[in-house]
């Protein structure tokens, strides 16, 4: 399902904002990936940071708006996770293990907090749980590769752990 279809573009208001942000995020990620492939690290960094900013704005808008856009929340959380992971990959390539670990941990911690917060709508908690599986695997992979340099990752794994597999399914 395309973002346009799940956001009901005929209505004006919050849905138009989602569409614009998602489109901007996609463009920033494409530009960042192209720059990354061309070893233009500074441009890639700028584009990935822009993508993360837009992903955060989409997530914030979804949380604040009381609309039913369940198919879109997966796209929003995917954008959030991909943005963090692309930044992490770039930091790794630049040799900055601490910054790379921070990106991975922030994404996982955010999803874990969403899952634990019973004030958060159930569709967002469930989507966070699904996307948490990817962030958990990324943390484990990082920890295996950089055990001696990943105290932040180790702490995040200990505190947040496998929230994505420990949550019970919703009853509705």
DAGIFEN-V948313 format. One record per run of one state. SS is the DSSP state (helix for helix, strand for strand, loop for the rest). FROM is the first residue (numbers start at 0). LEN is the number of residues. If there is no record, write none. Layout:
# DAGIFEN-V948313
ss=(SS/SS)
from=(FROM/FROM)
len=(LEN/LEN)
This chain:
# DAGIFEN-V948313
ss=(loop/helix/loop/helix/loop/helix/loop/helix/loop/helix/loop/helix/loop/helix/loop/helix/loop/helix/loop)
from=(0/2/6/13/37/40/64/69/93/96/116/121/145/146/149/150/159/162/166)
len=(2/4/7/24/3/24/5/24/3/20/5/24/1/3/1/9/3/4/6)
